[in-house]
Amino acid sequence: MRRSGLLTAFFALAVGIAVAFGASAAQPQPRAHVYLLRGLLNIFSLGMDTLAEELKRRDVDATVHSYGDWQTLADQAAADYKAGKEAPIILIGHSLGADSVMEMAAYLGRKGVPVALVVPFDCIKSCTASDNVAHVLNLTHSGTYAYVRGGPGFHGTLSNIDVSSDPDIDHINIDKSPRLHARVVAEVLAVVGNHKSAPTKNRNGADARTARPATLPEQGGLKQNANNPASPPHKPPAGTQSLHTEEIPN
């Protein structure tokens, strides 16, 4: 009788361990999602489609949408993030789509959702980065008017990449530039790679899954220290982030 009781207890313990392990193994891991937003009329920003395909070939989930859908997309992204299905969140847009990804990031911030990377291709208006964004890579052909600046509470890294000196790039085709695509792909892969690594803290105490790497991959001879953006010669106004501006070589 005693032996039978021990066998029953052992069997029950084994089943319990197997069920617990199976539940843990079946728990889906959050997956990075890149949202790409086209600009006016949904037909002038086909570089977003090309960039999405480049990312998909590297096993990164990337979806392309109209700029007008940003709030619906943000609501779904917030729900998926809070359900543990989606992270990190990356936003990329061109023209009106660039303005929209900045609005989408701020809207997600009001919902308590972090955004790992925002890449606007030539914003139409001047924008500020919200405090839930880890890194902004602003690609602009419009000069200082379209530079992104840090908004209240912003403590991420911010780079304004000015390509206005390149005669082959304008507002219509900036989203299709192979050089800029290479830079953006490298940035996205850096974020996704950090997310897949162990959730350790970097030297600044930030979560390594969403923090920018100390040194970004080189593209076209350009090397950037993302955690130490260059400061301007004057002190920026209170509540704003020091700007890091640069040009990408032709």
Protein Blocks (a to p, Z undefined) as FASTA:
>chain_A
ZZmmmmmmmmmmmmmmmmmmmmmmmpccddddddddddehhlmmmmmmmmmmmmmmnopa
cddddfklmmmmmmmmmmmmmnopaccdddddehjlmmmmmmmmmmmmmnopacfbdcde
hifbdcdddfkbfbdcdddfkbjmlpccddehiabdcddddfklpmkbcfklmmmgmklm
mmmmmmmmmmmmmmmmccdddfkopafklmccfbdcdeehiacdfklccddfbdcdehia
cdddddddZZ
